[in-house]
Amino acid sequence: MLRFFRSTAPSALVPEMPADLHLSADVASVFPNRGQVNIPLADAREDDIAGRDAIERGRHLARQGLWTVLSQEMKAADEARTSAPDGMPIADLLAFGARADVVLAVEHALSDLKEVRDYDLLGGISELEDEMRENAGDPMIALVVALAHIDIAWAWRGTATEAKLPPLHQSRCAAHFDRAAAILPACREAAPDSPLVAAADCALLAGQRKTRVRVAEKYERLITLDPHNQRHMRAMGTHLLPRWFGSYEELEVQALRNAARTHDIWGAGGYTWAQFDAIVLDDEACARLDVEYFLQGLRDILRHRPDQEMVNMLAAYCAITIKKGQGQNAQADAVRAQIHEAANWLILDHLTELHPLVWAHAANGFNNAVRINSTERFAARGHRDALRAIGNLFSEELRKGMDVTFTPSGPRLSSH
């Protein structure tokens, strides 16, 4: 297993190969005839701390029954549009923590092979409903309850195909989506300018398989309320795929419209964000992509957001995520190849430090639902993936025994 270390120097030394090596501070003695990559390594725990703290804060306030305080903190974070480094809104993370115990209890009950008791499935959500009634008129608390119903609906839905889903699971899934749909209108009325409420309204789409649902309009409202958060645009693109509520034509049109609406903030990046996840999930969407405009969007995103968290995310996406699913569609593969090449200039021109967790998430398509049992092991995997990408870019120099050192002004080559 890979171990992380920090030297007293500004950069950590890591060997080019092999990927499963135990690292130590004395790597020169391990590979005396090979070059090394010197790059500052962001602390994986610090990378993740804002999100984890917000979740634990929400969990703590709910466990202590401090629902008024929770509501106030959610409202303040929502109004300020504050987010964790990965773009997750802090208000959303607080809400997740507040309902986590209830949702996890249902997930555990449904995963147990023993007989499932109704109390295990309904006890927690009933208590949340009681809190909502005691705090009638509070949109933040009602929103926590609605989101809990959506999460529980997904727990009943599971990963089985709709055709193979047992009738009980189908009915319970639908019932929880319906209950969330009944709660949300009051939230919208009480907090019409809340991105958190608008995002929940979009999350509810998964339970509303209506042929004429106005998906683009719902997301347009959400993006207008919180245009700096790319996650909303990415979710819109996914929901506009034919497998959900849209079509390839509508995806392209809305991606272009999104770029126009958010041009002052993202340049052409609005197009890139709308296509970002969709083209990973769907070969045909990838094949139809305006790849030149997509790549221009990558450059515009970095022009507006040049921080290293964003650089690592885009580089990891181009180096790793975009390659998923290749080999099924020749035209899509040609598009993927052009996007994959962008990892080269992203690394060469913009990368100055490594964020292991970002690279680890790239292998999962940046799927937030992935369960992480050990942050250190998960980050180690991302660390290895990033080093492979850098190693491939400088393979010839490293084989010759040259060192690659990443500096604020770019990579620097040197001999031993």
Buried (B, 14 or more C-beta within 10 A) or exposed (E): EBEBEEEEEEBBBBBBBEBEBEBEEEBEEEBEEBBBBBBBBBBBEEBBEBBBBBBBBBBBBBEEEBBEEBBBBBBEBBBEBBBBBBBBBBBBBBBBBBBBBBBEBBBEBBEEEEEBEEEBBBBBBEBBBEBBEEBEEBBBBBBBBBBBBBBBBBBBBBEEEEEEBEEEBEEBBBBBBBBBBEBBEBBBEBBEEBBBBBBBBBBBBBBEEEEEBEBBEBBBBBBBBBBBBBBBBBBBBBBBBBEBBBEBEBBBBBBBBBBEBBBEBBBBBBBBBBBBBBBBBBBBBBBBBBBEBBBBBBBBBBEBBEEBBBBBBBBBBBBBBBBEBBEEBEEBBEBBEBBBEBBBBBBBEBBBBBBBBBBBBBBBBBEEEEEBEEBBEBBBBBBBBBBBBBBBBBEEBBBEBBBBBBEEEEBEEEEE
